[in-house]
Amino acid sequence: MLSKNSECALRCLLFLARQGVGVPILCRDIAHAVGVSEPCVASVLRILAKRNVLESFKGKGGGFALRPEAADLSAYDILLAITTKPEQRTRCILGQQECGDAHPCPLHSAWTELQERQKELLQGFCLRQLLVPQAV
């Protein structure tokens, strides 16, 4: 239910948080660590840096680093940094031309409720809480 970029952003931020706040890591190393293509990771990291979630360092010893305040962002806040409205679809899940509260498709109300529950769930976890020890 999350976009490819949203999932990539969460993975990258979790990886960077495990390395420590302010520790620059190269894009290619992040991509390798999270198992996502380097172009996708680079695009996501640039967006997160523009939105002040990450710091970007150029030159030797450069890379991307987590800003201190980012550890307290909710998973939903992270998705907002990548997309404008992560809980809203721009078109009907069944492909109807007109679908909304005024002209709902058969799945509209259930889909809307599911999206609201997803939003509430994601708002309940900050990046710091998602840092569980990884199995080796």
C-alpha positions in Angstrom: 0.0 0.0 0.0 3.0 2.2 0.2 4.7 3.6 -2.9 8.1 2.4 -3.9 9.6 5.8 -2.9 7.9 5.7 0.5 9.2 2.3 1.3 12.7 3.3 0.1 12.6 6.4 2.3 11.7 4.4 5.4 14.4 1.8 4.7 17.1 4.5 4.0 16.2 6.5 7.1 16.2 3.4 9.3 19.6 2.5 8.0 21.0 6.0 8.5 19.6 6.1 12.0 21.4 2.9 12.9 24.7 4.5 11.8 24.1 7.4 14.1 22.9 11.0 13.7 25.2 13.2 11.6 27.3 10.3 10.2 27.6 10.8 6.4 27.1 7.6 4.3 27.6 7.4 0.6 24.5 6.9 -1.5 25.8 3.7 -3.1 26.5 2.3 0.3 23.0 3.1 1.5 21.5 1.5 -1.7 23.5 -1.6 -1.2 22.6 -1.9 2.5 18.8 -1.4 1.9 18.6 -3.5 -1.3 17.2 -0.8 -3.5 18.7 0.5 -6.8 21.1 3.4 -6.5 19.1 5.8 -8.8 16.0 5.2 -6.6 17.9 5.8 -3.4 19.6 8.9 -4.8 16.2 10.4 -5.8 14.7 9.7 -2.4 17.7 11.0 -0.5 17.7 14.3 -2.5 14.1 14.8 -1.6 14.7 14.1 2.0 17.6 16.5 2.1 15.5 19.3 0.5 12.8 18.7 3.1 15.5 19.0 5.9 15.2 15.4 7.1 18.8 14.7 6.0 22.0 16.6 5.6 23.9 16.4 2.4 27.7 16.5 2.4 29.6 17.0 -0.9 33.2 15.9 -1.6 35.5 13.5 0.0 33.9 12.0 3.2 30.5 13.2 1.9 27.2 11.5 1.7 23.9 11.8 3.5 23.4 11.9 7.2 20.3 11.9 9.5 19.6 15.3 11.1 19.1 15.0 14.9 15.4 16.0 14.9 14.6 13.4 12.3 14.7 10.6 14.9 11.4 12.0 16.3 9.6 12.1 13.0 6.6 9.7 12.7 6.5 7.2 9.9 3.7 9.3 8.5 5.8 12.5 8.6 8.4 10.6 6.6 5.9 9.6 4.0 4.7 13.2 3.9 8.2 14.3 3.1 8.2 12.0 0.1 4.7 12.5 -1.2 2.1 15.2 -0.7 -0.7 13.0 0.6 0.3 9.4 1.1 -3.1 8.3 2.3 -5.0 9.5 -0.8 -5.2 7.7 -4.2 -5.7 10.0 -7.1 -8.0 7.6 -9.0 -10.5 5.0 -8.1 -9.2 1.6 -7.1 -11.8 0.0 -9.4 -11.0 2.4 -12.3 -14.3 4.3 -12.2 -14.1 7.8 -13.8 -16.2 9.3 -11.0 -15.4 8.1 -7.5 -15.7 10.1 -4.3 -17.9 10.7 -1.4 -20.6 12.1 -3.8 -20.4 9.2 -6.3 -18.7 6.3 -4.5 -17.7 3.0 -6.1 -18.6 -0.2 -4.1 -15.2 -0.1 -2.4 -14.9 3.6 -1.7 -16.0 3.7 1.9 -14.0 0.6 2.9 -10.9 1.9 1.1 -11.3 5.4 2.7 -11.5 3.7 6.2 -8.5 1.6 5.5 -6.5 4.6 4.5 -7.4 6.4 7.6 -6.4 3.4 9.8 -3.1 3.3 7.9 -2.5 7.0 8.6 -3.2 6.5 12.3 -0.9 3.5 12.5 2.0 5.4 10.8 1.5 8.4 13.0 1.9 6.2 16.1 5.6 5.2 15.4 8.5 7.6 15.2 11.8 6.7 13.6 13.5 6.1 16.9 10.8 3.5 17.9 11.4 1.6 14.6 15.0 1.0 15.4 14.7 -2.5 16.6 17.8 -4.7 16.7 18.3 -6.6 13.4 18.8 -10.3 13.4 22.3 -11.4 12.2 
